[in-house]
Amino acid sequence: MARGGPKLYQERRRELGQSFQDGGEHYDRVRPGYPAESAHWLIPAKAADAADVGAGTGKFTALLVASGLRTVAVDPSPDMLDQLRRALPGVSAVEGSAEHTGLDSTAFDLVTVAQAWHWCDPQQASAEIARILRPHGVLGLIWNQLDTSVPWVHRLSRIMHAGDVHKPHFKPAVGPEFTALESRLSRWEDPVTPEDIKELTKSRSYYLAATEATRAKVMGNLDWYLHEHLGHPRGAGLRLPYLTQTWRAIKA
């Protein structure tokens, strides 16, 4: 398991991961995208082919396509892939996982896993991704997280139960197939309303796996925090600060 990341036991990790099997339309509508520099930093010189594994609805896939790469998207959720196909009709989208992609060996220059590596078995996934990468190909691991160095966002993350906020010493675990692990940090802001923040909360694994009573409590706390404590009127324009952590490693 990644050091410094969320402390999820394997069974709980699988349970929370299953919560994303449905609700692709909602996920696509409320989840933020990624800064373009994240993808640009990962793409090797003269790269032609990429696979986006755990692609979801195609938030990161779109950046690879926009960079001119022939891109295959892989995800275990048919519902997520349906959304991806609607948004990116030219992309080949197949069911699979990081541990079992079903893709051809040595077919890709770059394999990315955005907002999903913490759901994977890092050793099995590393071996599978190394299999489908060409020699000296790049593995890219990407996380969006709320910028909790901003005080109001730190409290918001606790109310939302945003458990994927990494500690400063976080370093993702990868298998021995990869070397030269390095990272890049991007700071940016997503324009949202208080209602968007509530819908974003509903797309997170904690909320999706919670009881109705717990969901009502989370929404009540959010309503109080955003409108009464922070004083934002309904429909107000906010800028929600994010950090994007991008890691890359080279196939040994």
N, C-alpha and C positions, 0 to 999 in steps of 0.2 A: 504494500500500500504506500502511496506517496507520503513522504515525510513532511510533516507540518500541515497537511491538508485535513479535510474532514475525517474524523475518526469513525469510520463505518465498518462494522463487522460484515463479513461476506454475505451472510443471509439478509441482513438489513439493507445492505447495498443493493442486493438483487431485488428486494421488495420495493425499494424506492425507485429503482430503475424501471421497474414494471409500470410505475405510475405514468410514464410517458408514452405508453403504447397507444393511447387514444388522445383526443383533444388536439390534433395537429393544427387545425384552423386557428384555435385560440392561441396556441403556442406561437405560431407564425406571426399573428397579429400583434402580440404584446411584448415578445422578447426583443431586446435590442440587437442590432447588427454588430459588426466589428470594424475597427478602423482599417482602412486599406493598407496602411503601412505594415500592419501585422502580416498580411499575406505577402507583400512585396519583399519583406525581410527574409521570408522562408524560401522563396522560389529560387532554386539553383540557376546559374547561368546556363542558357541553352536548354532549359527544361521544356518538355513538350507534353508530358502526360502526368496527371495527378489523380489521386483517389482521396476523396473526403469521407472518412470512416466515422460512423456515428453522426452522419450529416444532418439528421433531423429534417427540418423543413427547408434546409439549404441556405441558412444565413451566411455561413462561411464559404460554402460551395460557390455562391454568386461571385465572391471576390476572385476565386481561382478562374472562373469562366471569364470574368472581365479582364483578367491578365493574359488571356489568350491561350490558356492551357486546355487540352482535351481532358475532360474531367468525368470521372465515374463517382457517383455518390452511393454510399453503402449505409444502411440503417436497419435495425431489427423491426421497426414499426411500419407496417403497411400504411397506416394513417398518416404518419409523418411524410413518408415517401409520396403519397398522393398529393400532398401540399407542395412538395418539392417539384414534382413533375408539372404541376400547374404553373409554378413560378419560373421554372427553368426547363421548358419543353425539349431543349436540345441536349440535355444531360442524360446519360444512361444511369438509371437509378435501380439498384438491386437490393434485395433483402439479404442481410448478413450482419456479422458482428466483427469487432476488432480481432477476436480470437479465431473466427472462421469467416473470412471475407468471401470465399468462393471465387476470387479473382485469379488471373493468370500469374505465374511466377515471373519475376524480373520484368514487369510490364510498366513500372512507374518510376518517374524521377522524384516525385514528392508524394508523401502520404500525410494527410493532416487529420487530426482528431480534435475538434473544437468543442469545448464544454462537455466532454464525455469520457476522458481518460480515467476519471475517478470512478466510473462505473465498470471499468475493465479490469481483468487480471493482467497486471503489467508484464509479467513474464511470458504468458501465452500470447498476449497481444503483440509484444515486441518480436517474438519469433515469427508470428504470422506476417506482420508488416515487413520485417526483413526479407521474408520469402518473396513478397510481391514487389519489393524495391529493386531497382537496378543497382549495380555496384556504385558505391559512394552516393547513393540516393539519400534524401533528407526525410526525417521524421519530424513533423511539426505538431506541437501540443499547445493548445490555446485555451485560455480561460478569460472570460469577462467576469469581473466582480465589482461590487459597489466599492467606491473609494471611502473606506471607513476612517481615513485620516481626517475627513471632514466631520466635525462633531455631530451635526444633525443627521448625517448619513449613517454614522456609526449606530446611533440609537434606532434609526429606521431599520437597519439590517437586523438588529436584535428582535424588533417587533415582527419583521417579516420571516424570521428564522432563516436568514440567508446563510446557511451553514457552509457555503463554499468560499467564504472569505479566508484566504490563506494567510498564515503567519509569515512574518518577514523572512524566516529562514527556509521557507518552503522550497522543495526541489522534487520534481516528479521522479518516480522510480521508473527506470527503463532497463531492459535486459542487456546482457553482455554483447548482443549483436550490434549495439550502438556505442559511439564514442563522441567526444568533443561536445558534450551537452552545454549549451549556453542560452542566455535569455535576453529578452528585450521587454521593456515596460512602456506602455502607451497610456497617456492620460487624456480623457476626452469627456464630453458631456452629452447626455441624451435629452432632447427636449420632450417633456412629458407634462401631464396634468395630474392632480391628485387621483383622479379616476384611473388614469393609466397605471399609477403605482399600485393601486388596489388590484387591477387586473393582472399586473405582473406578479404580484404575490400569489394569485390563484394559479399561476403556471408553474410554481415551484414544487419540488418533490415533497417538502414537508406538508404543504397545504393539501396537495392531491391525495396524500396517504392518510390525512387526519380524519377524525370523526367530525360529524356536523357540529357538535358542541365546540370542539377546538377551532374549527373554521370560523364559527360565529365570534368567538373570543378574539381571534386574530383580526378579523374585520372591524370589530368594535374598537380595538386598541389602535388600529390604523386610522380610523375615522377621528378618534379623539386627537391623535398625535398630529395629523396633517391639518385638520380644520380648527380645533380648539387650541392646541398647544402652539403650533407654528403659525396659525392664523391664515392659512391659505383658503380663499374662497373656492367653491366648486368651479371647475373649469379653468382655474388659474394656470398660467404657463410657468413651468419650473424647468430648471436644468439639473438633471440628476447626474452627479459625477461618477465616472467609472474608471477603473484600471483594467487594461487588457494585458495579461501576462502571456508572452509568446516564448516558447522554448523550441529549440531545434537541436537535433543530434544527427550524426552522419553514420550511415551503415558502414560498419567496420570491414 
